[in-house]
Amino acid sequence: MLHASKLMKIPGVFDKNNGGGFMDEIYPTAAKAIWDFEGIYCTSRHIPHVKFPGLIHPGILGCAPSAEVLATWNKREGDLIAANKLDRIVAQGARTIPGRPEHGGNCDIKNLSRGSKIYLPVHVSGAKFSVGDLHFSQGDGEISFCGAIEMAGVITINFKVMKNGIADLGMKSPLYLPGPVEPHYGPGRYLTFEGFSVDQHGKQHYMDVTVAYRQTILRCIEYLRRFGYSDYQVYLLLSCAPVQGHIAGIVDIPNCAFETGVTEGKVTNGGANSEISWEVSRRFPNSHTLLNWASLTLDMVGGGLTFREK
């Protein structure tokens, strides 16, 4: 059970020199949008005439690692540091920023809302379960980095211990059964955008879904400019609204295809004076995955944007 406070919340884009975001090569400066809650809906003075229902969920769910698991993380990520000079990763102790297969953690899965069931590996006595980072709403991938609409709230969780559960389920990473509370739309109410593993400079990449994801986002940003919204307004919106993104194909080398989408609304021209009441839905894979051909589509089944002109 999740309960949200009625206070306004502020998702944002980090400056590239302060962590950046998924699109920081193109949008390197900081930005923010303040959102106000009214029941299940939210609106923002910084992205006018947009209103959508949130999908409340915790960004963090996980159990504590054992000393052996922690040693595995330090070794695995130490090898990455040595290969890439990632000096932001400390030599000892688990950073809490990334989720990990052995325990869950900061995975930011927007569909883990009311009624969800989560199976987590237990490595220490008492499990030492942690939960937090409550979001009123978030798009798949949380692309602007601090892009979800954060919130204060209360979460109620029931626990059940499954003896030998890791072995019985063959568990290599957490398992999730999302609850049935996501807003649903028919396929005819999605507009789908596609992106491929060819970047904005025309360079071909091999099976890189990260490039394809970025290109899909750019196609959506370019489309919504025509309604008077700035690039940063759309970037923030795609990060915090519960839009969905999908990998459309990863078998046709050298490209993988990715799709993402926004849903339903009324649109007239001009971000400052437009009447927009569309709901957004997108399901993106982890924004750091490396493949190559991805298409971003705004579609209703997987995510999408549709609109009606007055």
Secondary structure, DSSP 8 states (H G I E B T S, - for coil): -EEE-SS-B--EE--GGGT--TTTTT--S-EE--EEEETTEEEESSSTT-EEE---EEEEEE----HHHHHHHHHHHHHHHHHH--TTS-SSS--SSS-BTTTEEE---TT--TT-EEE----STTTT-EEEEEEEE--TT-TTEE-SEE--EEE-------TTHHHHTT-SS-EEE--S-S----GGGEEEEEE-SB-TTS-B-SS-HHHHHHHHHHHHHHHHHTTT--HHHHHHHHHHS--EEEEEESSSTT-BEEEEEEE--EE-S-TTT------BEE----TT---SB-----BTTTEE---EE-
